[in-house]
Amino acid sequence: MIVDVVLAARARLGEGPLWDPRAAVLRWVDIKRGEVHRFDPVSGEDTAFEVGEQVGTVAVRRSGGLVLATETAIVTCAEDGSDLERLHEVTTNPPGGRSNDGKADPWGRFWVGTMLDGTDGAGAFYRLDPDGDLYTMLTGVSVSNGLGWSPDGRTMYYVDTQTGGVDRFDHDPATGEITNRRRLVDVDRGWPDGLTVDAEGNLWVALWDGWALRRYTPDGRLTETVELPAQRVTSCAFGGADLSTLYVTTATAGLSEDDLARQPQAGSLFALDPGVAGLAAGEWAG
């Protein structure tokens, strides 16, 4: 597959790509810089606002504006970052961590997890319901990362990066409850990071320190590896009017000057045509 640089962002920790069909833009975050970005693929223009602390992910709010998972809280704001309101504080055990990856699901809920650098098991995984109630779904999480749902909504996929693989849960779309956690894929190249699910039910998994994306079938078979000119591949999302473009975020965080010299496109936003469409992103219904 041909992989193109669509934005030479040089992001420190690009993450959380999300196609917003209302605005026809790709939203994404640079976690370390605390920036929420808006990329217009037609004009090539990318704008951003600063949150004031690290920001793990962004989702669209159905009633207007955005919902963010920042370093210390789940917050709502207008599309330009104004009118910020803190809904729930989030922390780790011990304290000192931050929110990481998260998504809104197709049923109006917002999911996000936390992590604490250098400390396994300090994070958790949360579900924010449309009524604003927050539920702790998992504890003992090390690096809460990619998540997605099967096309029928009966399965949720989840990555805790430090476990080295992708897990699946039985998921009830009516209630948001998850049960019966089991391993789907053990990743043997780099570390599993963000993921997305296509319309055929395949998983596309970003590989941190793996220089690639991988596609797996719903039963865990590896069917495709897409090489990228960046070591730290962080996440991916389908976008465009027909959801046929796969956007990929990457990072420069933790790379040496020699590393960066060898991979000048690290931290870029990439795009490719995978030959399959994606699923529409959810919106938080609160």
Secondary structure as UniProt FT lines:
FT   STRAND          3..7
FT   STRAND          13..20
FT   TURN            21..24
FT   STRAND          25..30
FT   TURN            31..34
FT   STRAND          35..39
FT   TURN            41..43
FT   STRAND          46..50
FT   STRAND          55..61
FT   TURN            62..63
FT   STRAND          66..70
FT   STRAND          73..77
FT   TURN            79..80
FT   STRAND          85..89
FT   STRAND          98..104
FT   TURN            106..107
FT   STRAND          110..115
FT   TURN            117..118
FT   TURN            120..121
FT   STRAND          123..128
FT   TURN            130..131
FT   STRAND          134..141
FT   STRAND          143..149
FT   TURN            151..152
FT   STRAND          155..160
FT   HELIX           161..163
FT   STRAND          165..171
FT   TURN            173..175
FT   STRAND          178..186
FT   STRAND          191..198
FT   TURN            199..200
FT   STRAND          203..208
FT   TURN            209..211
FT   STRAND          212..216
FT   TURN            218..219
FT   STRAND          222..227
FT   STRAND          232..239
FT   TURN            241..242
FT   STRAND          245..251
FT   TURN            253..254
FT   HELIX           257..262
FT   TURN            264..267
FT   STRAND          269..272
//
